């Protein structure tokens, strides 16, 4: 029986991920012809075509998709081996890599990693990006954990392990008002310009549904997909912002902003996503096993 050439398998994996032979060759610093030869030799060993050419791009065949799944598993195991033996077992020092979606509250992220910041034996790597990009890094073990405010559904092909680690109410906040009458929810919603999360967020979807049920119409001042920017607009641009309280925690404590109302039955959920690993970093169990109040920084 012919033996699998892992160098050829890596060439196939690179082309499959790029979807283009030339871009993959530039990434691997080899000529396109050499890369094409390696893939053809791999196809001969496997007895299956792995690509079909479409215009200037390459499309995986059914056999190619199967091979890609095995290749990702093989190279993820190799990355994990390096992590465990080169970093995880380094004398008295642990490395933990955490990814967070770019729209996630910075205050929440800081609260989550707070226990690690006081330790001299931990090297922490934080990365931000889109959810799909971070999950790709998680799959190949260049991240140990992804933080998100959207549930991730796992499957046989995508073995995500998604657990909710905290939830918190969502509030309407704004600058202190000079008027004597306090803000009334929901009656005063129609009288103020609103700063809202983007339409594809769970918070916005829940809020719009609530307004529809109550028969309310509101004036939209701005919608923002970045909680950090929404925090600044609530502080500097006027209007009333729909945010979880952790986002504007410091402004509420200082009195720059006040909480007008807690929106009933509306919550932001925080999730931690991992993948099955033979040697999961012990730090993960410690971080994920904490009470919700400690994760949110309200303990």
C-alpha positions, -999 to +999 in steps of 0.1 A: +000+000+000+013+035-009+021+057+020+007+092+023+031+120+016+022+147+042+042+173+023+018+168-006-011+168+017-001+202+031+002+215-005-033+203-012-046+219+021-030+253+013-046+253-022-080+243-008-079+270+018-068+297-008-091+284-036-064+295-060-031+278-071-011+310-076-020+325-043-012+293-025+022+290-043+031+326-032+021+317+004+043+285+004+071+301-017+071+274-044+062+276-080+027+269-092+039+241-114+056+224-084+025+228-063+004+214-091+027+184-095+025+176-057-013+177-058-014+155-089+009+129-071-014+130-041-044+124-063-026+094-078-020+079-044-056+085-033-071+074-066-094+104-066-095+138-082-095+165-055-102+196-076-122+207-106-112+239-124-138+266-127-127+297-147-095+308-128-105+292-095-104+256-082-134+239-067-132+209-044-147+177-056-166+155-031-135+135-025-116+168-021-140+179+007-135+146+025-097+150+021-098+186+034-116+175+065-089+149+073-061+174+064-074+200+088-077+174+116-042+162+109-026+196+109-046+207+139-032+177+158+003+188+148-004+223+160-017+210+193+014+188+197+036+218+194+014+238+218+014+210+244+051+201+243+067+234+234+044+258+254+020+240+276+048+220+293+072+249+295+085+252+330+061+272+352+046+291+323+013+286+304+002+301+272-035+308+265-049+322+232-083+338+233-102+352+204-132+376+208-156+389+182-147+425+174-181+438+184-179+423+219-178+447+249-143+455+259-154+457+295-167+422+294-134+409+278-114+426+306-136+411+333-133+377+317-094+377+316-090+396+349-078+364+368-050+359+343-036+395+344-024+390+380-004+359+373+033+359+363+032+323+351+007+330+322+013+344+288-020+357+274-026+363+237-058+382+227-071+384+191-102+400+177-120+395+144-151+382+127-167+351+141-161+329+111-124+339+110-120+332+147-137+298+144-113+289+116-083+296+139-100+277+167-105+246+145-068+244+138-059+251+174-042+285+169-068+297+194-079+279+226-112+297+230-135+321+212-158+346+231-189+357+213-224+371+221-240+348+195-247+310+200-227+288+177-243+256+166-221+225+163-225+196+139-206+164+129-185+185+105-181+215+129-176+201+164-180+234+183-186+232+220-206+263+228-215+271+264-232+302+278-211+317+305-231+348+314-261+369+306-272+403+316-301+427+312-301+453+285-308+489+295-317+522+280-291+548+290-284+584+283-269+616+297-285+630+328-317+650+320-325+684+333-362+677+332-379+669+365-400+640+353-381+606+352-379+586+320-409+564+316-407+531+297-421+525+272-441+557+270-411+580+264-395+559+237-413+577+209-400+611+222-362+605+221-338+596+194-324+561+199-289+548+194-293+511+187-271+480+179-270+469+143-301+451+129-285+417+128-277+416+165-297+395+189-303+426+211-317+446+183-339+418+171-354+413+205-359+450+210-377+454+176-399+425+185-408+440+218-417+474+202-438+455+176-457+437+204-463+470+223-473+488+191-444+514+195-426+534+169-393+550+176-369+575+160-336+560+150-306+584+155-279+558+146-273+521+145-239+508+153-224+473+152-195+481+175-203+483+212-173+505+219-185+531+194-221+528+208-207+536+242-190+568+229-221+579+211-242+575+242-218+597+261-211+624+235-239+624+209-270+627+230-300+604+226-307+572+244-287+541+238-298+505+240-268+487+257-259+460+283-249+478+314-214+463+314-206+483+282-211+516+300-202+505+335-176+532+341-199+560+328-227+548+350-205+548+380-192+583+373-226+597+366-217+607+330-246+584+320-277+573+338-298+542+334-333+553+323-348+518+323-340+481+322-358+466+291-380+437+303-371+402+291-342+414+269-308+400+276-273+398+261-258+364+263-221+357+264-208+324+250-175+305+251-167+283+221-141+255+222-133+224+202-126+189+215-089+185+224-069+157+239-049+182+261-071+212+269-052+240+287-060+237+324-065+275+325-097+271+304-114+250+331-106+277+357-119+305+336-151+287+325-159+274+359-163+308+376-197+322+388-216+344+364-212+375+387-175+371+387-174+368+349-194+400+345-174+418+372-204+423+394-193+400+423 
